[in-house]
Amino acid sequence: MQSFKRLVSGNKSLLSKNLLTSQQKFYSTATTSVRHVKPTVTIFGGNGFLGQEVVKRIAPQCDRVIVACRGNNEFEPVAKRIGDNITVVYSDVTDKDSVDRAIYGSDVVINLTGILYESDNTFVEIYIDGPSNISHSAHTNGADQMINVTFLNSELDSPSWWSDTNFRSEDIVYGNFPNSTNVKPSIMFDRKGNYSSGAYINRIRRTPLKFFPVIPTPFSGAKLQPVFVEDVVEALEKTIFSKVEETKGKNLYLAGPEVMTFGQIISKTFSRPAIPTPYPVFDFILGCTQMLPNPTVTRDQFNILRQHGGDLTLQGVLDRLGEPSYKKTVMTFEDLDIKPKSLTSQF
């Protein structure tokens, strides 16, 4: 059940389209949302794998891109290679003052911060405190657009704490910035040749499972729709530049065109058979990998596959939304005029 706050925010976004505000100076006419003034964009987590792809794509179209992250010194040389209009600043999303400094003067604010496991930062800090500080600062600093990126299958009270806190971040952002855009990509993949990619399916290829002749696969019958990272980047680009008003107050549900079982995804990823495996057996493997300094897969991630009997497809998610008012806020690749690529086309 979606929260009342989010239903109200969706209705507000529909009403706002009929109002003339000073913010329309950014667009070519009052009836189109194509940006004609190069914006200043702050990206929290712009040094991550998705963040870097977004920065590369949008930097030529921006007056200035501010990458706000904790690893600012390490990312500075990378940013210089991408473009000379990119500024890297230190920011900790749990620190309100550093968030305010990073956002001040920006037209667009994007939250791409995320972690797959808890270490020096907890899920609450990254998905509750961080989005709260960012969206509140974006509102008080007069940003024109707030974009929050979470996950297609984020869900309240999920067996996965990661999924649960992702969902809660959506409500928090809407509460602080009612016209925000929430982007919800499915499990992501990159090109097969990009072995070092941070996309989740590419990350799995780097686990010790790559040495196995067959791949033990729990929840092998769970159904998903993996999405190509470049398609997600294009959706974000259109949200910022050519579909600005259409996407305000909306939820972008981004799934690839292919419905695949988890077993099929694993088999395709490793190019070898995936063997259905009872979870307790695989849990032993996860217990070993979680002791590594930078675990690629964790128990919490696999708990997502338990949701709704393993139906993690786009249609399954949309069928469970329930409230007609909330469904009016839903957009997909089709609404953005994007034809997404399949996992099979890349692997």
Steps between C-alpha positions, in 0.01 A plus 500: 500500500648832397499781755247785505780756478608366162146499363457864592836593348401336175181704479691819578730432208205479263360830623837671480511457122220754465674766706729767358807544716834670470655159448361494144786726394703180464278365224439610142123553544235453769368187324827316443763389747812506287771683694659783301728639773796287601441404864728459796459143625613355833538122505542324834680173437622621162822305554320165500463275198158637396595851607807508277293391199246774574774763537655401166161522327372829641818708551510635141141622541555672836643832605655326798490154659578469870592150614443476875665203665725392785772372267551840341881483486498164324235606248653837413738364231218296347276806483768704324518238226123517449463877466622837619156609627497234774570595860558234764418595858510314827159416638370249752125454452456459875649846556241770424752783466709320238182411311387864502836617368489250214145595396517880532435661161402177321199464270489119512588268787549125446541246779693196382653403833467136586663201666438126460617406848549671836852582619608846617163623373165341577196470274320746728772761454514461121132440418324690779723778637671576168190538281335703776788747513537521122132550417450751782801700387391486135164645600632773729768601248241541225610221266272458200524120490573219746572148370533203734620160373393187686399152379210348304425244772546721805222416740385591849556219753691293245698200633797698368593795723674656198175488302296631793722803563509579127121523504498718808740742329239557227239612752747726676603674178138552393422648840775760468475563124150408372591552133801271517555224247565152630696274262465125566721283280491122516815296563758650262746353253773655287670381182645153541849624415491756782627254759576766763156664479312566822172379347371222722492222241854586394606502866369146545739386226792598723398276792671167579207337319689566175726205590210255531423261210129552573347789691294427814193722479246558780154631409578400141135537400470865612406722205673831428545751217866608500562847358794633299692773683522716185121501474474620861751777425296606196185511715676728749627719216148545362365572847747787532489645148203400284229358726533738794139589574362161394715322758453732797316326780521172311643155565708359217477119504789385281515135400656325203288335229588143601331305781757245619525260790789554736637166382498620139675823599773311687547253215527782248737697723747214555442316168454173686211309659321641803398226742198564729638491853321496836558832670658353818777353284564828319477685831824331602670649190356843582629469854851459362476786248359741759820470700694658212586873529286592197234228458344485155188315611332487842211324669301822502515528122379146448212559743347728234434187294264381775256785434158398361601147419780626280287711266724805457381587150385847403144380445499331839618820668238711320222253582582533869489880506128494564397864533391664170633838621849358538484322165456840335853587609654199324717538190702237312755495218213520253392837642856624458520380137780258585522145363698311765754232409483143630757307699515247217604774256807579714591156632 
